[in-house]
């Protein structure tokens, strides 16, 4: 982040804090009135401060790099499965053969610890 972008972001945050404080003061001072609509200057100050903060953050961001799916997937495969967001889908359990599991359980209960050939 360059000095200019940090300065712009800091200025926007100060403006945003001031707008929040002004809104709080306005609601406290005019809390006995049934309609507590914020004045337009506070609303405009809030919107401008959010815009200034956004500009400061965009100016300070790194340059974007082009991404191709093929290169990204190749890097994930080379690095292993730790960074793979689809790892849980690739390593999920297959369908169970319920009849084989029942037969295996019944053999185990009877004491016939004979493995079933699948």
C-alpha positions as CSV (number, residue, x, y, z in Angstrom):
1,X,0.0,0.0,0.0
2,X,1.5,3.3,-1.0
3,X,1.6,6.4,1.2
4,X,-1.1,8.1,-0.9
5,X,-3.6,5.3,-0.7
6,X,-3.0,5.0,3.1
7,X,-3.6,8.7,3.4
8,X,-6.8,8.6,1.4
9,X,-8.1,5.6,3.3
10,X,-7.3,7.3,6.7
11,X,-9.0,10.5,5.5
12,X,-12.1,8.5,4.5
13,X,-12.1,6.7,7.8
14,X,-12.0,10.0,9.7
15,X,-14.9,11.3,7.7
16,X,-16.8,8.1,8.3
17,X,-16.2,8.4,12.0
18,X,-17.3,12.0,12.0
19,X,-20.5,11.1,10.1
20,X,-21.2,8.3,12.6
21,X,-20.7,10.7,15.5
22,X,-22.9,13.3,13.9
23,X,-25.6,10.8,13.3
24,X,-25.4,9.7,17.0
25,X,-25.5,13.3,18.2
26,X,-28.5,14.1,16.0
27,X,-30.5,11.1,17.3
28,X,-29.6,11.9,20.9
29,X,-30.5,15.6,20.6
30,X,-33.7,15.0,18.7
31,X,-34.9,11.8,20.4
32,X,-38.0,13.4,21.7
33,X,-39.4,14.2,18.2
34,X,-41.4,11.3,16.7
35,X,-39.7,11.6,13.3
36,X,-35.9,11.4,13.6
37,X,-34.8,11.7,10.0
38,X,-31.1,12.4,9.5
39,X,-30.2,15.6,7.8
40,X,-29.0,15.4,4.2
41,X,-25.5,16.6,5.1
42,X,-24.9,13.7,7.4
43,X,-26.2,11.2,4.7
44,X,-24.0,12.8,2.0
45,X,-21.0,12.8,4.3
46,X,-21.5,9.1,5.0
47,X,-21.7,8.3,1.3
48,X,-18.7,10.4,0.4
49,X,-16.6,8.9,3.2
50,X,-17.5,5.3,2.1
51,X,-16.6,6.3,-1.5
52,X,-13.2,7.8,-0.3
53,X,-12.4,4.7,1.8
54,X,-13.2,2.5,-1.2
55,X,-11.0,4.5,-3.5
56,X,-8.1,4.4,-1.0
57,X,-8.4,0.6,-0.7
58,X,-8.6,0.1,-4.4
59,X,-5.5,2.3,-5.0
60,X,-3.6,0.3,-2.4
61,X,-4.5,-3.1,-3.7
62,X,-2.0,-5.2,-5.6
63,X,-2.3,-5.5,-9.4
64,X,-4.5,-8.3,-10.4
65,X,-3.0,-11.2,-12.2
66,X,-4.8,-13.1,-15.0
67,X,-6.1,-16.5,-13.8
68,X,-6.7,-19.4,-16.0
69,X,-8.6,-22.4,-14.7
70,X,-6.0,-24.8,-16.2
71,X,-3.0,-23.2,-14.5
72,X,-4.9,-23.0,-11.1
73,X,-6.0,-26.6,-11.2
74,X,-2.5,-27.7,-12.2
75,X,-1.0,-25.9,-9.3
76,X,-3.5,-27.4,-6.9
77,X,-2.7,-30.9,-8.2
78,X,1.0,-30.3,-7.8
79,X,0.8,-29.0,-4.3
80,X,-1.3,-31.8,-3.1
81,X,-4.8,-31.9,-1.6
82,X,-4.3,-29.4,1.2
83,X,-5.4,-26.3,-0.8
84,X,-8.0,-28.2,-3.0
85,X,-11.5,-26.8,-2.3
86,X,-13.0,-29.8,-4.0
87,X,-11.2,-32.3,-1.8
88,X,-14.3,-33.3,0.1
89,X,-16.1,-34.1,-3.1
90,X,-13.2,-36.2,-4.5
91,X,-12.8,-38.3,-1.3
92,X,-16.4,-38.9,-0.3
93,X,-17.6,-42.4,0.4
94,X,-19.2,-44.4,-2.4
95,X,-22.6,-46.1,-2.0
96,X,-22.6,-48.9,0.5
97,X,-23.8,-52.3,-0.3
98,X,-26.3,-52.7,2.5
99,X,-26.9,-56.4,1.9
100,X,-23.2,-57.2,2.1
101,X,-22.9,-55.1,5.3
102,X,-25.9,-56.9,6.9
103,X,-24.4,-60.3,6.0
104,X,-21.1,-59.2,7.4
105,X,-22.7,-58.0,10.6
106,X,-24.8,-61.2,11.0
107,X,-21.7,-63.3,10.5
108,X,-19.9,-61.3,13.1
109,X,-22.8,-61.7,15.6
110,X,-22.8,-65.5,15.0
111,X,-19.1,-65.7,15.6
112,X,-18.3,-66.6,12.0
113,X,-15.8,-64.0,11.4
114,X,-15.6,-64.9,7.7
115,X,-14.9,-61.9,5.4
116,X,-17.3,-61.5,2.5
117,X,-15.9,-61.3,-1.0
118,X,-17.2,-58.3,-2.8
